[in-house]
Amino acid sequence: MSLASALAATVATADAAERVTLDRHGAWVSVEAYGPNVVHVTIAADKARALAAPGYGILADHADNSAFRQTQDSSGDTFASSALTLHVDAPPPPRAPGITDRYFAPQLAPVSLQVKNASGATVVDMTGWEMAPHDVAGEATYQVGATFTAPADEHYYGMGQNQESLGPLDLRGRVIDCKHWYDAPSGETVCVPFMVSSKGYGIIWDNPSETRFVAGINGRTRFQSKVGERVSFFVITGDTPEQIYSAYARVTGKTPIPPKAAFGLIQSKARYDSQAEILRVARTYREKNYPLDVMVLDWFYWTRMGQMDINPAEFPDPDGMNRQLHAMGMKSIVSVWPRFEQSSRYFKELDRRGYFLKDKNGKTVDGLPFRSDRAGALIDATNPDARQWFWTHMRDNILSHGFDYPWLDETEPDLVPDGYFFSIGSGDRYHNVYPLLHVEGVAKGMRAWKPDERVLILSRAAYLGSQRTGALFWSSDIDPSWEALQRQIPTGLNMTASGIAYWGNDIGGWQWLPQTTHATNKPLLDPSDARDTVGQNNDYPELFTRWFQYGTFLPTLRIHGMRKHTEIWAFGHEAEAILAKYDRLRYRLIPYIYSQAKKTYDTGAPFMRPLWMDFPDDPKVADLGTQYMFGPAFLVAPVTEQGQTQKDVYLPAGSDWYDFWTNEKLAGGRWVKVAAPIDRIPVFVRAGSIVPLGSDIPSTATKQSIAEIRVYPGKNADFALYDDDGTSYGYEKGQGTVTALHWDNASRSLRATGGDAALGRKVADLAKVMGK
């Protein structure tokens, strides 16, 4: 299409398949919208590349250009809606070559563009793009990238999971290697190439190869991917996080509501040796009256890797085991790996079908030569037939024995694809897509198998769109150390800022626990009756307790680790009393948390979120990654130092705050020193909040009533209390109840409308106005 004919083809159309392509002296620029506040820009030297569909993770059928109008003048082309304006500059006039052009002249025609928000402020200024030729995995390709201006006051967040920070949150001034890397020194990195700016916009970078994100260095921000033949990215604008994340969900998929059991306690370790041990642990939770929802069976319950069986010597009756767990009101999760030893029963079949990752000679890759503990071939989840094979055999061989949910471990995968080949192309080109394709294949299979039971999957890695699979993500095999705990807080906040709302970590850390410690402070908890678990690691009961307190205010609460014991009674009687207290608190919070899950489904916005999302006008929170909001009410500041009994906490400006434990009211906009004895994590509640608390229950299988509704006065407040059956997809059809709670601060009265009529009749009796 010529430039003239492109200009004649106005974008204003309801046909979601139509896009406009502009010729900039041989650089083709394609523009397509995904609703009024999202534009997809593709730039390539080859027109066919510019017109190609977006990559993995993107829902191409959600394109919608109907809100935009196109105009053209001497300055270039403008595409405008009520929420966003994209201007693609006209090509610059030709110039005479200079003396250095024979060495440094660009081979690409220049392209520049700007995006303005609904207020007319320029939020994105792309100054250039690149396609640098090189060979990767025997393929002639390009390093591709784009450069944007970086105002001095701009802050950057997201880009997946990166565990390098001990507290600072802002990515500005950092270079992020956006790739799945299990062996990253500070903890596994996970690439979700979605960046959100403090300027009220986000950029989805549409390239699954290893990507470098350079954030605000020397006045420039840059995305640069190892493999590609085009530049492809989406710009989202929005005045609120909800506007940005709802658009992100439109492009990459909605976050479903997990089954309610996902919000209770999930008990795991590496590993339970037998069904007798699993049942003993489950019964002990019930005997001690400690709430528990899920028991997890981790790896090596099989006879060998890839056998896809259950060892009858250790688990003689898995069906009966699961029946007993279900009778106790518990669910079960079982780990299934995507690797197959050569001696396993399916290896030859899968090898013959070509369902494994291959080397350059077409030979199946078996393990990694530099890691002797990594044996087995990786099933090629990029092949839809291989995905279907894996799902059906996992269903028939394992899940059919009564297990409720799968744990898809090794979704990075450990078997690094670089230099090897998937069915769709080189592992270098598609380095980051495996977790999306592998997990989504199973998720679709599960939904077809049990269409009215919500999917839940544990997954260790993610990519664009992974939030739509029903997976719970965690930060991989981190150390059982104070340092690792400290790193989790900013790590999780940037992961949720990447659109991955359901993120958590192994409570207590996963790796082997050193049997001594270098702690210099006296432990705050007595370890003498926990020697069987901790040895001489005297401060580990304290660490585990602090970690569990933090986990109480995470989207998911899951104990795990390479310990002899991991249950909450395994760390001494002093620790046990505190852990039981927080276990019960977690269950009392479920009505509040579950209502946030519904809001995340509706808006895409995470409910565990950094402070900048809720307090954008307070500059002191822009880089604060040591505390966070948990839903609209709670500010949480985990204790991450051994022996610490008080903590400095920043209370954001624009609100008063109540100490959750003492009910003391404090003004915001300042740092306060907060008492943090070992049984207390600093938590504050924003003035003008409503917090419904549920009754004590052994698990979410028991119907939970509302025990009290706490009101933290100071301004009018609203809360949408949501509930449903907790297991089905009825919520997608509008089923479930939403009870609107409203606090009138002037009359100091709470009322309920809609939804649960019985609750509405007794809301006055349940209301508890907090404060001294």
Secondary structure, 3 states (H helix, E strand, C coil): CCHHHHHHCCCCCCCCCCCEEEEECCEEEEEEEECCCEEEEEEECCHHHHHCCCCCCCCHHHCECCCCEEEEECCEEEEECCCCEEEEECCCCCCCCCCCHHHHCCCCCCCCEEEECCCCCEEEEEEEEEEEEEEECCEEEEEEEEEEECCCCCCEEECCECCCCCCECCCCCCEEEECCECCCCCCCEECCCEEEECCCEEEEECCCCCEEEEEEECCEEEEEEEEECCEEEEEEECCCHHHHHHHHHHHHCCCCCCCHHHHCEEECCCCCCCHHHHHHHHHHHHHCCCCCCEEEECCCCCCCCCCCCCCCCCCCCHHHHHHHHHHCCCEEEEEECCEECCCCCCHHHHHHHCCECECCCCCECECECCECCCCCEEECCCCHHHHHHHHHHHHHHCHHHCCCEEEECCCCCCCCCCCCEECCEECCCCCCCHHHHHHHHHHHHHHHHCCCCCCCEEECCCCCCHHHHCEEEECCCCCCCHHHHHHHHHHHHHHHHCCCCCEECEECCCCCCCCCCCCCCCCCCCCCCCHHHHCCCCCHHHHHHHHHHHHHCCCCEEECCCCCCCCCCCCCHHHHHHHHHHHHHHHHCHHHHHHHHHHHHHHCCCCEECHHHHCCCCHHHCCECCCEEECCCEEECCCCCCCCCEEEEEECCCCEEEECCCCCEEECCEEEEEECCCCCCCEEEECCEEEEEECCCCCCCCCCCEEEEEEECCCCEEEEEEECCCCCCHHHHCCCEEEEEEEECCCCEEEEECCCHHHHHHHHHHEEECCC
